[in-house]
Amino acid sequence: MNSISNPLLPFLLPLFLFALFWVLFYYGFPGLWRGMKFGAQKLSVLIVRSGLKKWSDANPRVKGLALYLPMVMILVVGGLAAFGAGKFFGDLGQSFRLTDSKIYHIDQAVNLWFRSERFPGLSILFRTMTDIGGGAGMTTIAVVITVLLVRKERASAMYMAITSAGGFSVNIGLKLLYARARPDVATAIAVAQGNSFPSGHAMGSFIILGAVAYLLLRQRFTWKWKSILLAMIGMLIVLVGLSRVYLGVHWSSDIIAGWCAGVVWLASTTIAFEVLLRIRQIRRGQRLSGAGKDIPDQPIAPAVRLSPGIHRRKRKLKKM
């Protein structure tokens, strides 16, 4: 029996989620965000200062990819950690194949409830959200990377590209590992291909929109506007995840696993991004920035060294 078929619900649900996230972000998140950003920057500073800076100073002729090895290692470890997070959740959820397990019953109950609450207006909302988490998400990546390249923010463009591509690879790997079947096609109101666990839409939207959020938060505008953008991103992430269960193409545990793996991978690439910005400072002979300071992602010309002839002319002028 449908108990929530209010024609205003497709409008009220996004507004409610937006308002909820805005209140949380505007009043409670500034301190938390500063702490999270400080933590990522502090860890990146420790990684760079732990030996990379000394090694670079001792070997000034070292150029190219050698200096970027710590960043590569972070990405490798982060990818393994994200895969491990999904695998850990998957191992706990292996009982979804057992009809007497709690996870199995929770998944079945959640999907049955969503099926019983379907009505045209809500279906339009969730179809739109699932489209945003699919093709529209890829378009978002392309647009953001293009804008960053035009602005010559190459490190940020690389951050977006690696975060997106790496998250996709981790998701595919987990799908191949568990090969979980999707809910019964007869009960679905959308078409989906491939395995079910974890949800590619949920994980992808979390990673892509999370990376966009981090880049937006580095920009110089007031927290009022930052909190509004964060609220919109949080609303979209939740609605994309819910849409996959509502449309009958994923189990609820698929969504949670996608979000968990997404958190680990996004954190790893964000730390690698901060390390990259500080490696660029080393290569340019600049003073290494500490935690709590945003390093602009802009091409900065190295210091110009004056030729000996210019120095001699300057000394002659001083004597005159």
DATA-V935948 format. One record per run of one state. SS is the DSSP state (hx for helix, st for strand, lp for the rest). FROM is the first residue (numbers start at 0). LEN is the number of residues. Records with the same first field share a line. If there is no record, write none. Layout:
# DATA-V935948
SS->FROM-LEN + FROM-LEN
This chain:
# DATA-V935948
lp->0-8 + 58-5 + 97-4 + 116-3 + 132-2 + 150-3 + 178-6 + 187-12 + 217-5 + 246-5 + 283-24 + 319-1
hx->8-50 + 63-34 + 101-15 + 119-13 + 134-16 + 153-25 + 184-3 + 199-18 + 222-24 + 251-32 + 307-12
